[in-house]
């Protein structure tokens, strides 16, 4: 009888080693995001293999994947450590970044642009349900967490709300709080779309990453409680520092 050996197969469960490595990398990535390694140091290869029921080769391949992603670094005598902490940002609640990261570090804002514009771009005016040619306010901020770049946020605001926002503390406060004070009303809801894009050279330079690196492109239209749109945002978030999260519940028919 001829014994057949399939190249690339891991002896644990008969699945290809590469497949098991990807699954293990997914699990470790999730644990990194959940702060499962509080000291930033991962267990050694043998311990990881026991925990996940994986061979040492599959563990090494999984760690290699995470190293290529920029999640971890491996040094002789030190072990495997998390390169940068990754923070969760909930998509199931309407909060500003500083609110979301309370207790996780110090959020600072570099106000790059904060001006009134005589005419909004047509596409932005349409999103804000304003007539073509309507004026507004444009704000661009580079946001840092404990001194390291995290996101580049740009907002187009309606003129009435935006003028009051310009007079507020854009350096140390979330725009959402300033909007609510300016409007004298609470924010109600927001429509959000998230895309994965490659950072252009200008954005990459500001965020301290390589051109072409993956970033989250988050487009958000925020409305007051009465439904009036007041803020059209475009946010570029470093994917190596932030995970976007939501708690989803299965309900009735899909709402258009």
C-alpha positions, -999 to +999 in steps of 0.1 A: +000+000+000+013+034-009+013+060+018+003+095+005+015+127+022-004+158+013+019+188+012+010+216+036-013+195+057-012+200+095-015+167+115-041+184+138-075+176+124-062+170+088-068+206+077-042+225+057-016+242+079-022+275+062-059+273+070-053+265+106-027+293+108-053+319+095-079+307+119-054+309+148-043+344+137-079+355+137-084+343+172-052+359+184-061+392+167-094+392+185-078+386+218-053+414+212-083+438+205-100+425+237-069+433+257-065+396+267-027+402+269-028+430+295+010+432+297+013+432+259+032+399+259+018+368+242+024+333+256+052+313+240+046+290+210+043+258+231+017+274+254-003+289+224-003+254+208-018+239+239-044+266+243-056+263+207-049+227+200-025+236+171+009+224+161+039+245+167+043+250+130+008+264+127+014+287+157+046+300+140+028+306+108+000+324+126+024+347+144+042+354+111+008+365+097+003+389+126+038+402+123+033+410+086+001+429+096+020+450+121+001+435+150+031+421+169+069+421+170+091+391+179+125+396+195+149+370+209+151+372+247+119+393+248+093+371+232+062+381+212+047+414+221+018+435+208+033+463+187+005+488+192-027+485+213-058+482+192-089+499+205-126+492+198-150+518+184-186+509+186-208+515+156-240+508+174-240+540+194-235+577+184-204+588+204-174+609+197-139+594+197-129+610+230-161+596+246-155+562+231-119+561+244-125+574+279-101+557+303-080+543+274-056+572+270-055+609+262-071+621+229-058+653+215-069+671+183-046+691+160-070+715+142-056+717+107-085+737+091-115+754+106-132+778+082-165+790+069-169+782+032-191+803+009-204+773-010-204+736+000-195+710-026-227+700-044-225+664-032-221+676+004-250+701+001-272+673-012-263+651+018-271+679+042-303+685+023-294+720+015-298+739-018-269+739-043-246+768-035-254+770+002-226+779+025-213+760+055-183+753+077-154+729+071-133+714+099-103+691+096-086+676+126-058+651+131-066+631+162-040+614+184-042+589+212-014+593+237+006+612+211+003+587+183-018+595+152-051+577+151-074+593+126-079+622+102-114+636+106-130+661+082-165+675+087-188+697+067-214+714+089-245+735+082-238+772+085-260+779+115-245+751+136-210+753+121-204+789+130-211+782+167-188+751+165-160+773+151-163+794+183-160+764+205-130+744+218-122+722+188-088+713+202-100+696+233-136+686+227-155+662+204-175+679+177-207+661+187-208+680+221-202+713+203-230+706+178-255+698+206-246+730+224-248+751+192-281+736+182-296+736+217-308+700+209-295+665+212-282+645+183-305+618+172-290+593+147-264+589+120-260+569+088-226+552+086-207+535+058-173+519+063-149+511+035-114+496+035-091+517+014-054+522+009-040+554+024-030+580-002+005+596+004-009+628+021-031+609+045-003+583+051+021+611+060-003+626+086-012+593+101+024+581+103+019+550+081+033+538+048+015+550+016-009+523+005-014+509+041-049+498+049-072+524+066-108+525+075-127+551+055-158+560+075-185+582+060-211+594+085-241+617+082-252+629+116-287+642+123-304+661+152-332+644+171-357+660+147-340+643+117-323+674+103-287+666+090-261+689+104-227+671+100-213+652+070-180+635+081-153+616+063-129+599+087-097+580+079-088+556+107-056+536+111-067+500+108-037+489+129-049+509+159-087+506+158-113+479+155-149+488+145-175+470+166-213+467+168-238+446+186-264+434+162-298+419+170-319+400+146-353+416+142-381+420+118-380+430+081-352+452+069-359+489+071-352+507+038 
